[in-house]
Amino acid sequence: MTYDLNDDHRAVRDLVRRVARERVAPRAAEIDAKAEYPQDMFDLLRELGIFTLPFPETYGGRDSLVASCLAVEELNRVCYNTAYLLVVQWTPFGAIMAAGTKAQRNRYLPGLAAGETRAAFSITEPQSGSDVAGITTSAARDGDGYRINGGKIWCTNAAVSDFIVLAAKTGEKRGEINFFIVPTDAEGLEIGPREDKLGARGVPSSPLYLTDVFVPEEARLGPERAGFRQVMEALALSRPIVGARAVGLAQGALDHTLAFVRERQAFGQSLTDFQGLRWILADMQIQIEAARGLVYKAAAMTDAGVRGKELAQAAAIAKCFASDIAMKVATDAVQLFGASGISNDYPINRYFRDAKVVQVVEGSNQIQRNIIAKNLIDGLNAD
């Protein structure tokens, strides 16, 4: 399958590109340096009305993953943190959309769509990052609800959110897990101090401590002991968005590198006259285009209704390759900047740090390779 951008896609891309250059780029370095939540950028995204791009028109969206990837790529091209504001809003929205009841959707999704409320999504625990089914946080029955006990780490956006979509065990067997909608002001929930991170510094990540946190039964997503799969499948559908984040980072790193080398001279000639340097730039462009093709192919497959192992394979390949390329391009960019590349006075430092994050988050690239290899060995068409 190939992808073609229609007029609607181009309109989204052109709008976000213009806004990114004019209003987001001037703030990017400060957001990273101060590691402060960019409320002004959140307000800007709300003003643009793009919080629901991937979701149905019922919630003001365009029901288009391709359009969503375009928006994320253009924002990441200038500021990882501003693009991240979209992603952290989309993840809990998608979870509730996938496994929530009509009442839950009506209660929570309009606020998220309008940017009037904020949410976080929490799975990871100290001993279970990639091993999602191995979480130990538990939700035990208590009357007409549940008591949740345990701890989480790296819950991004929790410190600024109204509620958290949180995973907890509801049975004894591995995988008997549900997600629960937990208000951030719930008694017994403590949001720990923000992590001092290598990259993605503007959107806070925090540990969570849950001690007998009570939630009513209507806070549970999906059937008891069986709601986990619905949410995880929804997350897999959105994996191309992570790839788009990587493509945007790589393109932004190349943009800065081209601007830098055009202005520099060595040995009496422009840096752009050196064949070795030209080859590095050419490889950067080749790699970015290859990654972009894989990402938008996977996004177009999602929009076309492709599901199951075929989509899982395409999405895993896109995420893995694009994020590895983002790291490769950012590393080459730092090398071409020379000593300036390791200075905080130049933006390429930030791209290098943020690119490393994308290799780890949303299923590390080692996990993506496990998925790809399993599908390859099992045979994509075998059921």
N, C-alpha and C positions, 0 to 999 in steps of 0.2 A: 504494500500500500504506500502511496505517496501522499503528500499533503500540498494543498494549494490554498493560498490566502485569498479569501473573498473580500468584498468591500468592507464588510463589518469588521473583519480581522484587521484590515489595514487602518481603519478609523481608530480602533482601540490602540494599535501600535503607535500611530502617529501622534495621538493625543498624549499618551503616556510618555513617549519619547520627548516631546516638547516640554511637558511639565517637569520631567526628570532633569533635563538640561537647565531649565530656567529657574526652578524652585527647589529641587532636591539636591543637585550637585553642590551648590554653595554651602549646604549644611553638612555634607557627608563627613568631612574630616573632624568637625567639632563633635558630632554625635559619637564617633568612634573614640576620640581622645578623652572626652568627659565621661563616657559610658553612662550617659543619662538617657532616660526614656524620652524619645522624640515626640512629645505630645503634638507639636506643630505639624509633624509629618502625618500623624494619625488623623488630625483634623483635615489635612489636605486630601488624604485618600478618601475620607468620608465625603468631602466636598465633591470629589470626582465621581463618587457613586460606584466604585468598582469592587467593593467588598464581596459582592456576590457573583462575580463574573462566571465561576464554574457551575453555578447552581440554576435551578429552573426559573423561568420568568415570573412565576408566582411570587418569588422573593426578590424580584428586581434584577435578576441575573440574565445572562445571555446563554446559559446552558452550554458553554463552550470551553473545553479545556485548552484548545489551541489559543483562543483569545486570552485566557488566563495566563498561559505560558508566555505569550507576547508581552503582557503587562509586567510580569515578574522579570523577564529578561531585561526589558528596558530600564526598570528601576535598579536591578542589580548591576547594571552597566555603570551606574554612578554611585549607588549607595546600597550596600547589602542590608543594612538595618531597616531602611524604609521598606524595601521589598519584603523583609521578614515580617513586618506588621501585617501584611496581607496574609501570609502563610499561616501565622499563628491564629488568625481569625478564621481562616478557612478550615483548619483541621477539626476543631470542635463542631463547627457548622456541619461539616461532612459527616461526622460521627452521628450527630442527632438526626440528620437527614436520612442516614442509612438505617438506623436501628430504632429511632424514636417513634412513639405513637403519634397520632394526629394531634392529641392534646399537647404533647411535649414539643412538637414542631411549632404549633401555634403560639406556645408560651415563650419559647426561646429564640426561634429563628428570625422573626421580624426585627428584634432588637440588635442581633448580630449583623443582620443585613444592612440596617441603617447606621451602624456604628454607634448606636446608643448604649450598647453593652459590650463588654469584652469578656473573652473566655480563654482558658488554657486547657491543655491536654496532657495527661500524665499517665505514663506506663512505667518508665525506667526506675529501677531500684538499685541500691548499691551492689547487690550480687546478681542482678539479672538485667543486663543491658540488652544484649542481643537475644538472650534466652527469655523471650517474652512470656512463654508459658510457665516459667519458673518463678514468677512473682510470688511473694509471701504475704503482701497486704491482704487482709481478709475482710469480708463483709458477712457477718453472722446475723441470722434472723433474730429480730427483737420486736415482737408484737406485729404491728402493721408496717414495719420498716426493717432497717438494718443498722448494725453498729459496725463501723469501719475502724480497723486498727492496723497500724503499720507505718511505713515511711517510704517516701519517694525522693528521688534526686533529679536534678536538671529539668524541673518543671518550668518551661519557658513561658513567660507572660503572667505567671501566677500572681506576682506582686502588684499587678495593675488590673487584675481581672475581677469580674463579678461572680464568676463560678468556674469550676474546673470539671472537665469530663475525665474521670479517674477510674483506672482499672483496679479491680479487687477480686480475689478468689471467692466464689460462692459455693464451691464444692471441694472435695478432697482430691479429686483426680486432676492431673495436669490438663490445662486448657479449660477447666470448668471455671470460667471467669466472666464477669460482667463489667460493663462500664456504668458509672453512677454520676449523676449531675450533683456536684457538691458546692454549695455556696461558699465563697471565700470567707464569709463571716460566721460560718458554722461553729458552734461551740465544740471545742476539742481539736480544731484544726489550727495548726501553727505553720505559718509560712516563714521559713528560715531566711537568713541573710543572702543577698544576691551573690552569685559566683563572680569572681574576677576572671573573666574569660580571655583567651587568646584572640578570638574573633567574635563576630556577632555581638559586639559589646553594648550596643544601644538598647537591645531588648533583653530584660533581665531573666535569668534562670535561677531558680531557688529550690532548696530542698523542702519537702513537706513532712510534717509530723502529725499523725492522726491518732488520737486517743479517744476511743468510744464516741466517735463522731456519728451522730444519728441522722439518717436520711429516710424519708418515707418511701414506700414501695414504688410510688410513681416517679421517683428519681432514678430508677433502674432502667437502663436501655436494653431492650430485647428480652426474650424469655429467660427465666432464671437458668443459670449455668450454660446458656446457649447464645447469649447476645454478643459474645466476643468476636465470633467469626464475621458477623455482619459488618462490624466496625472495621476490622482489619482488612476486609475486602475493599471497603470504601477507601481506606488509606492507600491500598495498592493501586487503586484506580487513579489516585492523584500523584503517584510517584513521578510522572513526567514533569511536574512542577518543580521538583527538586533538581531535575536535570536542567530545567530552564534557568534556575538560579545559578547553576554552574556555568552555563553558556554565557549568561550576562556578565558574570565575573571575568571570564576569560576574554570576552570582547572588550570590556572596560580596561583590562590590563593591557591589551594590545593597543587600544586607543591612546592610552597614556604613553606607552612605549614609543609609538610612532611620533607623537608630538615631541618627546624628549630627544630622540636620536636625530630628528630633522634639524634641531637647533645646535647640535654639538659637532665639534671638529676635533680631529686627532691627526697628527703627522701631516698637517697642512691640507687635509681634505675632510669633507663631510663624512660623518660616520656611515651615512647611507650609501657611500661609495664602496664600502668594504664588502666583498663578496660573501665572506663568512657571516657577516651580520645580516646581509640580505637573505641568506638561506634560513637563518633562524626565524626571521620575520615571516618568510614564506611558509615554513613549517607551522608556525603559530596559526596563521590564517587557515591552512589546510585542516589542521586539527579542530579548530573552532567550527568550520563548516561541516565537518564530519559529525561532530557532536550535535550541532544544531539539527542536522538531518535526522539523526536517530531520535532526538527528543520530540521533534514535531511529528515524526511518523507515529510514535507511541501515543502522542496526544490526539492525533487524527484518528487512530484506531479506537481510542476511548470514545470520542465523539460519534464514531460510526457504529458504536454498540458492540465492538469486539470485546469478549470477556474470556475468563478462564486462563488456561495455561499459555495460550498464544499471547494474550495481552501481558500477563505476568512476565513472560520472557522478554518481550519488547521493552517493557517498562524498566526491568532490572538492568538490561543491557544499556539503555539510555542513561539511567541514573549513574551507573558505575562508570561508563566511558566518559560521560560529560564531566563528572566531578574529578576523575583522574586527569582529564585534559585541562580543567581549570587550574589544578595544582601544577601541572607541567608548564602551562603557558605563564602562570604567575611566577614560577621559578625562573624561567627563561627571561622574563621581563626584569626581575630583580638583577639578574646577571648583566643584562644590557644597560641597566641604570648604573652599574658599577657601585662605587661606595655610596652614591646617592640612594641606591636601592634599599640600603639598610638604615637609612635615616628617616626619622618620623617627619621630617620636613617635606617628604615626597609621598604622594598617595599610593605608590606601588607597594609600599610596606603593608598597607591596609588590605590590599587585594590578596597578597600572599597569605596573610593570616586568615582572612575570611574563606579563601579557597580550601584551606586545610579543614575547616569546619564542615564543609559540604561533603567531604569524603567520609566523614564519621556519622553525621546525623541521618535520620530517616532510614535506618538500616545501613550499617557500615558497608563499605565496598566488598569486604570479605563475605558478608552475608549475601550481598547481591550475587557474588560469584558462586556461592553455594546454590542459590536459586537457579542460576543459569545452568550450572553443571547438572543439577538434579533433573531439570526439564530436558536437557540434552540427552542424558543417559536413559531416562525413562521413556523418552520419545514424546514430543509435543502432542501427537495425535492419539496417544494411548490413554484410555480412560480407566 
